[in-house]
Each structure stands twice: as C-alpha cells, then as structure tokens.
Amino acid sequence: MISGSGERWGYFPNDTAEGDRLGFGMKFSSMRGALLFLGLWIVLGLPAFGSDRLLPVLVSEPIFAPEARHNHASCMVEAPDGTVFVAWFNGSGERQANDVKLQASRRRPGARSWEPRFTLWDTPGFPDCNPSLHVDQQGRLWLFHAAILANTWESTLLQSRVSSRWRNRGPVRWDAMQPVLLAPGEDFLQSIQAYLPRLQEAQARPDLTAQQRKEVSEFIDGIHLGATNRLYSRLGWMPRAHLTTVAGRWMLPLYHDGYSISMVALSDDQGRSWRPSAPIVGLGNVQPSLTVRRDGSVVAWMRDNGPPPQRLLRAESWDRGETWTPAEDSEIPNPGSGAEVRVLRSGEWIFIGNDLESGRHSLAVWISHDEGFTWPIRRQLAGALPGQGSFSYPSLIETRDGWLHATWSEVLGGRETIRHARFNRAWVRSSEF
C-alpha cells in the first residue's frame, strides 16, 4: 500500500526504532505523542507491549547497508539463547558467478543492531546458494545448501554441515560436513513420466505465451533426460525453505529446476542418512515449504513456475512425506517467487510471500485459522510501485517469546540488502480494523 503522501505503510526504507511506530498504523512525530498514546492505553486497562499483546508492533531494519552485490535467499533460525541467526548468499550473480558464497549475521536478545556479517561457507571457485537452516534438539545448527558444480542449477550437489559451536561472535566452526546423496529409483522416474500427458496437454493450451510454451517444453525435455541419465536425476536437488519434522522424521523440502518439480528428502536418524520421497509432480511446482496438520498429514506449498493462473501450488501427504498428491492451485497468488508457510504455536498458519500474479513489489503476510483452507487476515509487510522495488524470497520464524521475525531480499534503486522485521500477530490482525 502506498499512501497519498508518499509514505510506505508497512515498509520502512530506513532503520525504524520500536518507539517510532506504535498502534494501528500510527506514526508519532515526537516521544511526547508516543507517551500520551501509551498513557491512554494504560488508563483504558489494555495490555502493554509484548509478543502477542493487543498493541500492534512492527520494527524493521536492513541487516547491512544496501550494496551493488547480489544478496538473496535468506533463511533464519533462533538459537537456544534467543539469538536470531540469518544466512543468505552473496556474490556478483547466482549459479553462473563463481564468487557466490554464503554469509550470515546474528542479533542477540536485547541488541539494537546486527553483528557484522561473516562468511558462513565458501567453496572456492564454485557458487554456493540457497542456505536452509535447522536447529536440532541438541541445539546444533544444521546448514543445507546448493553447491553448483558446473554453473547450472541441474549440476547442484546438495551439501549438509552441522555445528555445535555457532553461538559465539564471528564465523561458525563446523563439526562435520557431508553431501546429501539421493538416488531416485525407477518408481520415482515412472511417477514423473506418468505425468507427461498432462504436461503435453498444457503445452498445447492456446492461452500460453511463447515463453510459457517454451518452459513447458523444457519440463518435458527434463523428464525425458532424467529417464535415461542417472546423474541428471541424482544431481540438481536444491533446498530453499525450512526443514520440518513430523513424528520424529526430518523432512527437507527440495526441488529440481530441470524437472521443475519437488520432492522431500527424508531422514529417520536425525540427518545421518537420507532417502528421497516420491516426487511431487505438477506444472512447474518448485521451492516447497511444508506444514503439518494436527492429524499428522503434511501440506507442501510451492512456487508456481508453470502456466497461468499464477497461484501458490499445494500438494498433500498422509504418510509422513513418503508419497504426495499432484500439485494443484491454491487461492494464494504467486508470481513465480519463493514463499513460506509456517505453523504457529497457536495452531494458526501464516503465509509470507509476494501476493501478486506478476512482480515482486508487494510482500504480504496472511493468517489462516483452519490449516490453510481460508486466509481471512492479510497485511502488506513491504511494498512499492511496480518497477520501483523488489521484496522477495522471505523466511519466517516464531521465536520463543512469541514474536514473529521475517527476513527477505530487498532491491531498491539497484542496491540490495537482506531486510529483517519483527512484528506480532496483533500487527497483522490490525489490518481488519
């Protein structure tokens, strides 16, 4: 949303202190005004600040000063002591730039700024992309990421690293590292090939643009190649969103840009070994984010790289991620960009992503009370006029104190940073008033 005065509500181009924005979208020009408002709030007997109190709060700041280098695809976790830890990739490009490395930063509880960023991992001469972070029950940090072997997404080697020494200031000291090797079998390839008729039907649709028809053709070519090239089916699997657990099983959501489909890497021994799920087939469904229902079933939410309508795609599993329904359109718009859906401790589900069918100039959060069937509560988190800014590839967590934290890639005026926001559910809900 853009106000008539030019002020961006829900997006702050400069550092924003907590005292600068209080209440229902109100911005106070002086501390006196803020104190008067708080005094009235207390007189009325309403709760004061807190993670989920009635007073809406949003605090936003860039993690580092915007720069010309590419900064993208952040992922965020909370350490046992409440420190927020964020990772992203940084370089002169993406898969074709061999200087791309993973960077990270921390923000301690009560700190007013982020610690200086540092190199989280760098494979010299190879791009490192798409960090996905997880903290296990022992408090160790897990890093999953894509090491690009031949400057194509299809040449990705999925890597994992674990550290028990990651909470101190400065670089992480890794305890162990190994590739996540996955060998999809004949059943996997047959499931993909069984979807070929639907892809061929989509390719013939008269409403497709030439570019969309070309992309569907590339999906089909990837399926044929994977059926005859074992290396093609074993490389190329990339992480994006958070690992999710169900009944003790680790589920790492993955996707393949050659097949343009998704799957889940499954581990029943806390990351010591992995095996592939059945594929999640569809029309360009990639970058899955997983949510677990109360009954134990799992929903995958995926970016839409396929033909219109442009919607976040969804699939379901009733066997802890082993097999999946085909991906189908949801009601959530998606312009072909990363999104995340998380389950809050309240049982509510929260979506964060670009709520558009085209462009990345609006980033929103939506809340569902019925496990993703409807999304009645919606609020823009960042926005600009089309072509004037990009806010994409978000990551979202709920910390132990109940606050919601989000990070995303921000591009303004040709300069890039990773922006962080801390807000409460009351701020999201205040859009209803």
C-alpha positions in Angstrom: 0.0 0.0 0.0 1.2 3.5 -0.8 -0.2 6.4 1.0 -1.0 9.7 -0.8 1.8 11.5 0.9 4.4 9.0 -0.4 4.9 7.2 2.9 5.1 3.5 2.6 2.9 1.9 5.3 4.2 -1.5 6.4 7.6 -0.9 4.7 10.4 1.3 6.1 13.3 2.3 3.8 15.5 3.3 6.8 16.1 1.9 10.2 12.9 2.0 12.3 13.1 2.1 16.0 10.4 0.4 18.1 9.2 3.7 19.5 8.7 5.2 16.1 5.7 3.1 15.1 3.0 2.1 17.5 -0.6 1.1 17.3 -2.8 0.7 14.3 -0.5 2.1 11.6 0.1 5.3 13.6 3.4 7.1 13.3 4.3 9.5 16.1 6.4 12.6 15.3 7.6 13.0 18.9 8.3 11.0 22.0 5.6 13.1 23.8 3.0 11.9 21.4 4.0 8.3 21.9 3.9 8.7 25.7 0.5 10.2 25.6 -0.8 7.3 23.5 0.7 4.8 25.9 -0.8 6.6 28.8 -4.2 6.4 27.3 -3.6 2.8 26.5 -2.8 2.1 30.2 -5.7 4.1 31.5 -8.0 2.0 29.4 -6.6 -1.1 31.0 -5.3 -2.6 27.8 -2.2 -4.8 27.7 1.2 -3.1 27.1 3.9 -4.2 24.6 4.5 -7.9 24.2 4.9 -10.6 21.6 1.1 -11.1 21.2 -0.4 -8.3 23.1 -3.2 -6.1 21.7 -0.9 -3.3 20.7 0.3 -3.9 17.2 4.1 -3.5 16.7 6.4 -3.7 13.7 10.1 -3.0 13.8 12.1 -3.2 10.6 15.7 -2.6 9.6 18.3 -3.7 7.0 20.8 -6.3 8.3 23.6 -4.4 6.4 23.8 -1.3 4.2 22.4 -1.9 0.7 25.1 -2.6 -1.9 25.7 -3.4 -5.6 26.4 -7.1 -4.9 23.6 -9.7 -5.1 22.2 -10.7 -1.7 19.4 -13.3 -1.9 17.5 -16.2 -0.4 17.8 -15.7 3.3 16.9 -18.3 5.9 16.5 -17.7 9.6 16.6 -19.7 12.9 16.6 -18.9 16.6 19.4 -20.2 18.9 18.6 -21.7 22.3 19.6 -18.4 24.0 17.2 -16.4 21.8 19.7 -15.1 19.3 18.3 -14.7 15.8 20.7 -16.2 13.2 20.2 -15.4 9.5 22.0 -16.8 6.4 21.9 -15.8 2.7 24.0 -16.0 -0.4 26.1 -13.1 -1.7 28.1 -12.5 -4.9 28.2 -10.9 -8.3 25.4 -13.2 -9.6 23.9 -16.6 -8.9 24.7 -20.0 -10.4 27.0 -18.6 -13.1 29.1 -16.5 -10.7 31.9 -18.4 -9.1 32.4 -15.8 -6.3 29.0 -16.6 -4.7 29.3 -17.6 -1.1 27.1 -17.9 2.0 27.1 -15.1 4.5 25.4 -14.8 7.9 24.7 -12.5 10.8 23.4 -12.7 14.4 21.2 -10.4 16.5 21.5 -11.1 20.3 18.5 -10.7 22.6 18.2 -7.0 23.5 20.7 -5.9 21.0 19.9 -2.8 19.0 21.8 -3.9 15.9 23.0 -6.9 13.9 26.5 -8.2 14.4 28.9 -7.7 11.4 28.2 -10.3 8.7 30.7 -13.0 8.1 31.3 -15.9 5.6 29.2 -18.9 6.7 30.6 -21.1 3.9 32.5 -20.6 0.7 33.6 -23.4 -1.8 36.4 -21.6 -3.7 35.7 -21.5 -7.4 32.1 -22.7 -7.1 28.8 -20.8 -6.4 27.2 -21.7 -3.0 23.5 -20.9 -3.0 20.2 -21.4 -1.2 21.0 -21.9 2.5 18.4 -23.7 4.6 19.0 -23.7 8.4 17.7 -26.0 11.1 18.4 -26.2 14.9 18.1 -29.8 16.2 17.1 -31.0 19.7 20.7 -30.8 20.8 20.9 -27.1 19.9 23.2 -27.7 17.0 23.0 -25.7 13.8 22.4 -27.6 10.5 23.2 -25.9 7.2 21.9 -27.4 3.9 22.8 -25.6 0.7 23.4 -26.0 -3.0 27.0 -26.2 -4.3 26.8 -25.6 -8.0 29.3 -27.8 -9.9 29.0 -26.6 -13.5 27.2 -23.2 -13.3 23.8 -24.7 -13.9 21.1 -25.5 -11.4 20.9 -29.0 -12.7 24.5 -29.5 -11.6 23.8 -28.8 -7.9 25.3 -31.1 -5.3 23.3 -30.9 -2.1 25.5 -30.3 1.0 24.9 -30.5 4.7 27.0 -29.3 7.6 26.4 -29.3 11.4 27.9 -27.3 14.2 27.7 -27.2 18.0 30.0 -24.1 18.0 27.9 -21.5 16.3 26.6 -19.2 19.0 29.8 -17.1 19.6 30.6 -14.0 17.8 32.2 -14.5 14.4 32.4 -17.4 11.9 30.8 -20.8 12.7 33.1 -23.7 13.4 31.8 -26.8 11.7 31.9 -30.2 13.4 31.1 -32.3 10.4 30.0 -32.0 6.7 28.9 -34.3 4.0 26.8 -34.3 0.8 23.2 -35.4 0.9 23.2 -38.1 -1.7 19.8 -39.1 -3.1 19.2 -41.8 -5.7 15.6 -41.6 -7.0 14.7 -45.1 -8.2 12.6 -46.4 -11.1 9.3 -45.8 -9.3 10.3 -42.2 -8.9 11.0 -41.7 -12.6 7.9 -43.6 -13.6 5.8 -41.3 -11.4 7.2 -38.3 -13.3 6.7 -39.9 -16.7 3.1 -40.8 -15.8 2.5 -37.0 -15.6 3.8 -36.4 -19.2 0.3 -36.5 -20.8 -0.8 -33.6 -18.6 2.3 -31.6 -19.5 1.7 -32.2 -23.1 -1.9 -31.0 -22.8 -0.6 -27.9 -21.0 1.9 -27.3 -23.8 -1.0 -27.2 -26.4 -3.1 -24.7 -24.5 -3.9 -21.7 -26.7 -3.7 -19.2 -23.9 0.0 -19.8 -23.3 2.6 -17.3 -24.4 5.5 -18.4 -26.4 7.7 -18.2 -23.3 5.3 -20.3 -21.3 5.1 -22.9 -24.0 8.9 -23.0 -24.2 9.1 -23.5 -20.4 6.6 -26.4 -20.5 8.7 -27.9 -23.4 11.8 -27.7 -21.1 9.9 -29.5 -18.4 9.1 -32.3 -20.8 12.7 -32.4 -22.1 13.9 -32.7 -18.5 11.7 -35.6 -17.8 13.0 -37.5 -20.9 16.6 -36.7 -20.0 16.1 -37.9 -16.4 14.7 -41.2 -17.6 17.9 -42.0 -19.4 20.6 -40.1 -17.4 21.1 -41.3 -13.9 23.4 -38.5 -13.0 20.7 -35.9 -14.0 18.2 -37.4 -11.6 20.7 -37.6 -8.7 22.1 -34.0 -9.0 20.2 -30.8 -9.1 18.1 -31.1 -5.9 18.2 -27.8 -4.0 16.8 -26.6 -0.7 15.0 -23.3 0.0 12.6 -23.3 3.0 13.0 -24.7 6.5 13.3 -28.4 7.3 10.1 -29.7 9.0 9.7 -32.6 11.4 6.7 -35.0 11.9 6.7 -37.8 14.4 10.4 -37.7 14.7 11.1 -37.7 11.0 13.1 -35.0 9.3 11.6 -33.7 6.1 13.8 -31.5 4.0 11.9 -29.9 1.1 13.7 -29.9 -2.2 13.2 -29.0 -5.8 14.8 -29.6 -9.2 14.9 -26.8 -11.8 15.4 -29.3 -14.7 12.3 -31.4 -13.9 10.6 -28.3 -12.4 9.1 -30.4 -9.7 9.7 -31.0 -6.0 10.3 -33.8 -3.5 11.3 -34.3 0.1 14.5 -35.8 1.5 13.5 -38.0 4.4 15.7 -38.9 7.5 14.6 -41.1 10.3 18.0 -40.8 12.1 18.3 -37.0 12.6 20.3 -36.3 9.4 22.8 -39.2 9.4 21.2 -40.7 6.3 18.6 -39.6 3.7 16.4 -41.1 1.1 14.0 -39.4 -1.4 10.3 -39.3 -1.2 8.1 -39.9 -4.2 8.1 -36.9 -6.5 5.6 -34.0 -6.1 4.5 -33.7 -9.7 2.8 -30.7 -11.3 3.2 -27.9 -13.7 6.3 -26.1 -12.5 5.9 -26.6 -8.8 9.2 -25.8 -7.1 10.7 -24.5 -3.8 8.3 -26.3 -1.4 7.5 -25.2 2.2 6.0 -27.8 4.5 3.3 -27.5 7.1 2.0 -30.3 9.4 -1.7 -30.6 10.3 -2.9 -31.6 13.7 -3.8 -35.1 12.3 -0.2 -35.5 11.1 -0.8 -35.1 7.4 1.6 -32.7 5.6 0.9 -29.9 3.1 3.6 -28.7 0.6 3.2 -25.2 -0.7 5.2 -24.4 -3.8 6.2 -21.6 -6.1 4.4 -21.5 -9.4 6.8 -21.7 -12.4 4.1 -23.1 -14.7 1.3 -21.8 -16.9 -1.5 -19.5 -15.6 -3.2 -19.0 -13.3 -0.3 -17.9 -11.2 -1.0 -19.4 -7.8 0.9 -20.9 -4.9 0.7 -24.7 -5.6 -0.1 -27.2 -2.9 0.1 -31.0 -2.5 -0.7 -33.3 0.4 0.9 -36.3 2.1 -0.8 -38.7 4.5 2.2 -40.9 5.2 4.8 -38.5 6.7 6.1 -37.3 3.3 6.6 -40.7 1.6 4.0 -40.1 -1.2 2.3 -36.9 -2.5 -0.8 -35.9 -4.3 -0.2 -34.0 -7.6 0.3 -30.2 -7.1 -2.8 -28.1 -7.6 -3.5 -24.4 -7.5 -4.3 -22.8 -4.1 -6.1 -19.4 -3.7 -2.8 -17.6 -2.9 -1.4 -15.6 -5.8 2.3 -16.3 -6.7 4.3 -14.5 -9.4 7.0 -17.2 -9.7 8.8 -16.4 -6.5 9.7 -18.1 -3.2 7.2 -18.2 -0.3 6.9 -19.8 3.1 4.1 -21.2 5.2 4.7 -21.9 8.8 2.6 -23.3 11.7 2.4 -21.0 14.8 2.2 -22.3 18.3 -1.4 -21.0 18.4 -2.2 -23.5 15.7 -2.7 -20.8 13.2 -0.9 -21.0 9.9 1.0 -18.0 8.5 1.9 -17.4 4.8 4.6 -14.9 3.7 5.3 -14.1 0.1 4.5 -12.0 -2.9 0.7 -11.7 -3.0 0.7 -11.0 -6.7 0.4 -12.8 -10.0 3.1 -10.6 -11.6 6.0 -8.7 -10.0 7.7 -8.8 -6.6 6.8 -5.3 -5.4 4.5 -6.4 -2.7 5.3 -8.7 0.2 2.5 -9.8 2.5 1.6 -12.0 5.5 -1.7 -13.9 5.7 -3.0 -15.9 8.6 -5.3 -18.9 8.5 -7.4 -20.3 11.4 -8.3 -23.5 9.5 -5.0 -25.0 8.5 -4.7 -23.2 5.2 -8.2 -23.6 3.8 -9.0 -19.9 4.1 -6.8 -16.8 4.8 -9.1 -14.1 6.2 -6.3 -12.0 7.8 -3.9 -10.3 5.4 -1.5 -7.4 5.7 1.2 -6.0 3.5 4.7 -6.2 5.0 6.6 -4.3 2.3 5.5 -2.6 -0.9 6.4 -0.2 -3.6 5.1 0.9 -7.0 5.6 -1.7 -9.8 9.2 -1.4 -11.0 10.2 0.7 -8.1 11.3 -2.1 -5.7 11.5 -5.8 -5.1 10.9 -7.7 -1.9 11.1 -11.5 -2.2 12.3 -14.9 -1.0 11.2 -14.5 2.6 11.9 -16.5 5.6 9.8 -16.5 8.8 10.1 -17.9 12.3 8.2 -17.5 15.6 10.6 -17.1 18.4 10.2 -18.5 21.9 8.9 -15.1 23.2 6.1 -15.2 20.6 7.4 -12.5 18.3 7.3 -13.1 14.5 10.5 -12.5 12.6 10.8 -12.2 8.9 13.7 -11.6 6.5 13.6 -11.1 2.8 15.7 -9.9 -0.2 15.2 -6.2 -0.8 16.2 -4.4 -4.0 15.8 -0.6 -4.2 17.5 1.7 -6.7 19.7 -1.1 -8.0 21.1 -1.8 -4.5 20.5 -4.9 -2.4 20.3 -6.0 1.2 18.6 -8.5 3.4 15.9 -6.8 5.5 14.6 -8.0 8.8 11.3 -7.3 10.5 10.0 -8.1 14.0 6.2 -7.9 14.5 3.4 -9.5 16.4 0.2 -11.2 15.4 -1.7 -8.1 16.6 0.0 -6.1 13.9 -1.1 -8.5 11.3 -4.7 -8.6 12.7 -4.9 -4.8 12.9 -5.5 -4.8 9.1 -9.0 -5.9 9.9 -9.9 -2.6 11.7 
